[in-house]
Amino acid sequence: MKIKKTASIIFIALFLITVFGLGAFVVLRTPGTVSESERRELAAKPQMTMKSVADGTFFTSFEDYLLDQFAWRDTFRRIKAVFQFGVLRQKENNGISVSHGQAFEIKSEMEEKPVNVYIKRINALADTYFSDGGYNLYSTVIPDKSMYLSEGAGIPYVDYGPIAERIKTETSAKFIDIYDLLDGNSYYATDSHWKQTEIVDVADRILTEMGANKIDGIRKNDALAPFYGVYYGHSALPLPSDEIVTLTYDTLDAVKVLRANKKTGVLEDARLYYDEYITADDAYDVFLGGACTVIVIENTCNPDGKTLYLFSDSFGRSLAPLLVSDYGRVVVFDIRYIKTSRALETVPPEQGSDILFAYSISAIEVSDNLQVK
Amino acid sequence: MVFSSIGFIYLFLAAVLLAHYLLPKKFRNAVLLVFSLTFYYVGEQNLVVLMILSTLTDYFCSLGIDRFRDKKRLTKLFLIISLVVNLSLLGYFKYADLFISSFGHLTGIEVKLLQVALPIGISFYTFQTMSYTIDVYRGRFPAERNIIDFAAFVTLFPQLVAGPIVRYSDISNELKSRKITLEKFTTGVCRFCIGLGKKVIIANTLASAVKVYDTSSSHTVVLAWLCALSLPLQIYFDFSGYSDMAIGLGAMLGFSFPENFNYPFISKSATEFWRRWHITLGTWFRDCVYFPMGGNRCSIKRHIFNLLVVWLLTGIWHGAAYNYIIWGLYYGVIIIAEKYVYGKWLEKSRIISRIYFAAVTVFGFVIFHSENLALIPKMLGEMVGAGGVALMDTVSSFAVSNYIFTVILSILLSTPVISVIEKKLTRFAVMENTVVIFRYIICLVLFVISTGYLVDGSYNPFMYFRF
């Protein structure tokens, strides 16, 4: 009887300490502004006004605030994820699954509309800016890692083939298929991006298809760690960290890199790799310093060579350094953040240049963002 | 506000417990009233006025009945006022659009729908207050004179929005003086943790399984069955989870609420199922509709009529849509058939009765789920592969592998297996303390995991809020 009573008292005490302790914590703590694991802004404390209390919006916003600012939020999210995977034997948490240690987003279907838009935008780019002047147009589509990992795990996935086929047949650019050169391990285990070390064959095929020479003498730089990718936070699972390894070769040792200033648009000196960004919110910014409207990689070993204009997303930033060797320069445009006309004002196109459109499936899904005008 | 929210558990509940236990006993009902009104206001804002109107109506009507007990006509008038006000609130806010659209369908005349918002819990608190006035009218107990105590009873937040339907007689003594013991508080906390886990971990996961079917563009036999199996389990864990939390919260505050579920899925017939499912609603209809109509102490024809009326009303109570009416009548017809046609035959075989009950339940919840009536034959057809529906595809095989363990676990947890094991173990004196301690540990673990689910999730309302 005594043991039961003591157990009851301890149980009640632990329950009340948890309720009052965590309740007090969320009320008294200084609110955080950003969730590093989820890479998003956290909800701020809502303003209490007569109107917001009367229409109830205050209470909804306040619940969002509590959810975002709860004590040990990431730990609680992890507890849930581990329980969901480990006890309920579910295959996903927040739409993220894990197969052979690789986390990936489950994409069971892709609407036709964004593919239609993408094709229209690529054709509009070609017609508007590169129809005259002897430009050579190429395109490739970067598969999502789920396309490699889902099938073996019995998870529904978007079929790459029909999308690639449509882009191949409905755009005027020569299509370079790279699907067979990649697999699940070509991507970081905790992130959506591919590893630069695993795309040398991809770069070689693209170069060959564009009539350029393959690269040789590739060397690995020191590994940068730890790298926790976007799926690490979204899945909330205790996945082991990745490491980022960048590549170099003789030509790259001597390149000059320029990035457009975010405010002025003026090209400024930059670097190929920013090792210090391994601790940034998005460590993939190691490659060419992160998202930028215009980046120019000048090949000082071949200043008179042709120019390659690469229209791409974040995947392109790790690919671009591997395309430099045979070109005079590689210009990377990210027209999700700048109108194409303005980008081409910064670096006007040279006749007879090569143009490569290399977008990932994720970027094609939101192809509305590509600013053609 | 919902129980399964961070705001409720870590701020509201903490504040209620502090105020309830720190302030002098005489203020406890006033404290509950203030917090209950706040609880309702957070969710419904101005619609709190309706609840206050219902409360005041029944407070004054019951006082009138008590005061003029000798004058039958006058007491009847007060009863009628109470019924009219409550049923008008229910009729206008819940059923007006159903009547209008039905009128439109029948006559071909297009009438604009009112599209009024359904106040949360209106079906529960109107039934509660009506039954109070009916009981006073019947002389079961005198009218409550203290308006704070009465309002605290009506608005009592643990049972306000989704039951159990607590009758005044259930807690009238505890409203005046409630003894809170360590055992009762502990039981309350345990019950709350279990209910929270049922809702947040099991019901919400099953809801995701149902959602796969609802949102998928290609249905298969397997997916239809996954949905059909998940549906009753989801609703059970959602609703019984809420009831557990309500009963637990009540116990923490010194109340003993009636049980609302008793392992309904171990039933062998629809009749037994309804003795185990939403018990307080069944009791309410039995006492306030079925018995006054004559119950079963009448001719067979009249009995069948009485049953059909009760089940029609049960269906209507659940929602302002035709599928709920059909669902209610479906159970009415089956219960009549069990009573007068094959009930005794069913009792002869446990296996047949269980298969029969499973089929009746799955079919019943398909009706319950399909607010669009056309979806009922569609889903039933898909379950038997009619119209060339494929057996399985990648989406459905993934859905099965993703949710099958939860479905199996929830089937297991919907039976009394754990309480049977507990009882068997506690027969050994040496195990008694271990079982208790283990139960407490499980409750705390459930509480922490549920918090994880809440923090990682978003808004998750209870299904029965819309009833």
Interface residues (C-beta under 8 A of the other chain):
Chain A: I3 K4 K5 A7 S8 I9 I10 F11 I12 L14 F15 L16 T18 V19 F20 L22 G23 V26 V27 A54 D55 G56 F59 T60 F62 E63 L66 L67 F70 R73 F76 R77 R78 I79 K80 A81 F83 Q84 L88 R89 Q90 K91 E92 N93 N94 S108 E109 G154 I155 P156 Y157 A236
Chain B: M1 S5 I6 G7 I9 Y10 L11 L13 A14 L17 V42 G43 E44 Q45 N46 L182 E183 F185 T186 V189 C190 C193 I201 T205 S217 T394 V395 S397 F398 S401 N402 Y403 F405 T406 L409 E432 N433 V436 I437 Y440 C443 L444 F447 V448 I449 T451 G452 Y453 L454 V455 D456 S458 Y459
